[in-house]
Amino acid sequence: MSIKSSDEFEKLKIIGKIVRKTLDRMTLEVRAGITTAELDQIGLSVLTKHGAEPAPSKVYGFPGSVCISVNDEAVHGVPGSRRLRDGDLVKLDLVAVKDGFFADAAVTVRVGNVSNTADALVRCAEAAFWKAMQVARVGFRTCHLGREIEGEVRRSGFSVMPDLGGHGVGRTIHEEPSVPNFCDRTCRTKLFEGLVIAVEPIVAAGAGDCVLSNDRWTVRTADRSLSAHYEHTIVITRGAPLLLTA
């Protein structure tokens, strides 16, 4: 969506703050022994307390409130009985809605002591996001965001997952334009003032190919390598972008 009024902007800021509070609380609760279902319930309780709803279940019928993906699971992991273990990488990906406005963000959380590769992968996803922010402003194109993400990931020795990327957001979960994580020259949409998008580097320690699991939701790395995910909902301006979920 593109912001047309101060009222829309205020409502987007509200849901952005709620998403941030929810992810922060869930992050604090990540530890060895907790199940992904328990984490999901913690997220739902924070959303409910602030008058928001989880969006994936509302829009797509997702069987949970928060997408929780572990290790080789890249995105859309279904919460369940799996218990986290020391060394795991846990991706918490939350889209929530309040008063008809949506915000989307994700973090990758280290469980206890992780490997050097896992730690570097998490830092790579975050660094790639901030690299993209240098061109997330009026006049650039969505392919430029992907170019910056891909360049940073390659410099770190990892791979983007080209089948997964960002998107417009605001009035529902997935809107135009597509925001690639590589230099996809077919993605030529010019960024304009007020445009609301989710930028989300999703990176792999291996080749970057993905497969859909038997649950028909969870997307994994095809070679079972570790993955990491970092995301914010942002508003494009003529200067630095505004991060609604920071």
Secondary structure, 3 states (H helix, E strand, C coil): CECCCHHHHHHHHHHHHHHHHHHHHHHHHCCCCCEHHHHHHHHHHHHHHCCCEEHHHHHHCCCCCCEEEECCEEECCCCCCCECCCCCEEEEEEEEEECCEEEEEEEEEECCCCCHHHHHHHHHHHHHHHHHHCCCCCCCEHHHHHHHHHHHHHHCCCEECCCCCEEECCCCCCEEEEECCCCCCCCCCECCCCEEEEECCEEECCCCCEEECCCCCCEEECCCCCEEECEEEEECCCCCCEECCC
